[in-house]
Every structure is written in C-alpha cells, then in structure tokens.
C-alpha cells in the first residue's frame, strides 16, 4: 500500500474552482431559462432542450455550492476556528 492513511484533497484548488463555477453555472441557468422562455414553437433548438440544459446548469450550480460549503468547513476545522 502506497497510499497515506488520511489522504487530503487540494482544498485551495477546490475552493477556487467552486467559487468560479457557482456564478458561472447560475448565469448559465438564467441564460438558458430566459432563452427557453422566449423560444417559439418552431424554433431550433427547441424549448425542451433548453429547459434540460438550464436544469443541468442549475444542478451543477447546486453541486458546486455544496462543495464550496464543504471546503470552507474543512478549511475552518483545519485552522481550529470552526465546528468539528
């Protein structure tokens, strides 16, 4: 076994990526949602596809936000300033 007993991820990198992607995915959710609302019946891409893309962006924004909260909690607990 060459793995350490307590492996740690790169928390600073996860913090940076989550902080970058939360607003990006939120903007994508709004963009595709508004586009879907303005789409007519014969337009391409169709409303259904745009709603799916908006929902995927929203789910990814929630996932990135949850990761951001986890990383912040872990960083605080490493410094001894947060709940354990």
N, C-alpha and C positions, 0 to 999 in steps of 0.2 A: 504494500500500500504506500503510495507516494503522496496521497492527499493529506492535507492537515486535518486535525480533528475538528477545528472550528473555522471553516472557510468563510471568508468575508468577501462581499462583492465591492466593487468600486462605488462607494456611496456618493462621492462627489460627482462622478460622471452620471450616475442615475439621477441625482438632483438636477444637474444641468439639463439633461435630456428631458426629464419630466417637466421642468419649468419652461422649456422651449416648446414642447409638444402640446401641453394643455391649451394654451391660447391658439395654437395653430389648428388643432382639431376642433376647437369651439368655433373658430372662424369658418372652417370648412362645413361644419354643421349648419351654421346660419346661411352661408352662401348657397349650399345645395338645397336647403329648405326653402329659401326665397325663390330660387330658380324653379324648384318643383311647383311652388305656388303660382308662378307666372307662366307655367307651361300649358299650352293648349292641347286639345285632343289629338291633333295630327302632328305635333312637334316631335323632333328627334333630338336628343334622347327623350324617352317617354317619362311621364310623371312618376311611374312606379320605380323605375331605375334610379331616378334622382332621390326619391324618398329612401330607398335602400342605402344609397351612398351617404345620405345625411344621417341615417340611423347608425351606420358603421362608424362615421366620424364622431357621432355622439358617444357611442360605446367606447371608442378609443380614448376620447377625452376623459370619460369617467375612469377608465383604467389608468391613464397617466396621472390623474388627480389622486387616485388611491395610492399609487406608487409614490407620488410626491409626499403624501402624508406619512407613509411608512418610512421613507428615507429620513424625513425630518425627525420623526420619533426616534429612529435608531441613532441619528447623529446626536440628538439631545441626551439619550441614555448613555452614549459613549463618553460624553463630557460630564455626565453626572448631574445634569440640570433638569432632567425631565423624569416622568414616571417610568418605572421599570416594568 
